[in-house]
Amino acid sequence: MQPKVLIVDDEMHIRALIEQTLEELEDEGVDILTASNGQEGLRLIKAEHPQLVFLDVMMPRMNGFEVCHAVKNKMGRTDIY
């Protein structure tokens, strides 16, 4: 299974900055995924099972705290950092 990193932020330039910072990981076989809001991020967490999530706190639709709560408590995922 290929490792995955998810970047969840409603600010496009922040997502791009983090993605650019991590782009060398892609050469090592890491998939970099992005989402523009909490709901999309939660959907990708369920579908793609990333090992690491960069999660903004203040976002529309579902904030970072709500996403984190859903991942840890409702999905029981304790293997995501």
C-alpha positions as CSV (number, residue, x, y, z in Angstrom):
1,M,0.0,0.0,0.0
2,Q,1.4,3.4,-1.0
3,P,1.6,5.9,1.8
4,K,-0.7,9.0,1.5
5,V,-0.7,12.5,2.9
6,L,-3.9,14.6,2.9
7,I,-3.9,18.4,3.1
8,V,-7.2,19.9,4.1
9,D,-7.5,23.7,3.9
10,D,-10.1,26.1,2.4
11,E,-7.3,28.5,1.4
12,M,-6.0,27.4,-2.0
13,H,-2.6,29.1,-1.5
14,I,-2.0,27.4,1.8
15,R,-2.8,24.0,0.2
16,A,-0.5,24.8,-2.6
17,L,2.3,25.9,-0.2
18,I,2.1,22.7,1.8
19,E,1.9,20.6,-1.3
20,Q,4.9,22.3,-2.8
21,T,6.8,21.8,0.5
22,L,6.0,18.0,0.5
23,E,6.6,17.4,-3.3
24,E,9.8,15.6,-2.7
25,L,7.9,12.9,-0.9
26,E,6.2,12.1,-4.2
27,D,9.6,11.0,-5.6
28,E,9.7,8.6,-2.7
29,G,6.3,7.1,-3.6
30,V,4.0,9.1,-1.3
31,D,0.6,10.2,-2.7
32,I,-0.3,13.8,-1.9
33,L,-4.1,14.4,-1.7
34,T,-5.9,17.7,-1.1
35,A,-9.3,18.8,0.0
36,S,-10.8,22.3,0.2
37,N,-13.2,21.8,3.1
38,G,-13.9,19.5,6.1
39,Q,-16.6,17.4,4.4
40,E,-14.4,16.7,1.4
41,G,-11.5,15.9,3.7
42,L,-13.6,13.5,5.7
43,R,-14.7,11.8,2.5
44,L,-11.1,11.4,1.4
45,I,-10.0,10.1,4.8
46,K,-12.7,7.4,4.5
47,A,-11.9,6.5,0.9
48,E,-8.1,6.9,0.8
49,H,-6.9,6.0,4.3
50,P,-4.1,8.6,4.6
51,Q,-1.4,8.1,7.2
52,L,-0.9,11.8,7.8
53,V,-3.4,14.7,7.6
54,F,-2.6,18.4,7.6
55,L,-5.9,19.8,8.9
56,D,-6.9,23.4,9.0
57,V,-9.1,24.4,12.0
58,M,-11.3,27.1,10.5
59,M,-13.1,25.9,7.4
60,P,-16.6,26.0,5.9
61,R,-19.1,23.1,6.1
62,M,-17.1,21.2,8.7
63,N,-14.3,22.7,10.8
64,G,-11.1,20.9,11.6
65,F,-12.2,20.0,15.1
66,E,-15.3,18.3,13.8
67,V,-13.3,16.4,11.2
68,C,-10.8,15.3,13.9
69,H,-13.7,14.2,16.2
70,A,-15.4,12.2,13.5
71,V,-12.1,10.5,12.5
72,K,-11.1,9.6,16.1
73,N,-14.4,8.9,17.7
74,K,-16.9,7.9,15.0
75,M,-14.6,6.1,12.6
76,G,-12.3,4.8,15.4
77,R,-9.2,5.7,13.4
78,T,-6.3,6.1,15.8
79,D,-3.6,5.4,13.2
80,I,-3.7,8.8,11.5
81,Y,-1.3,11.5,12.5
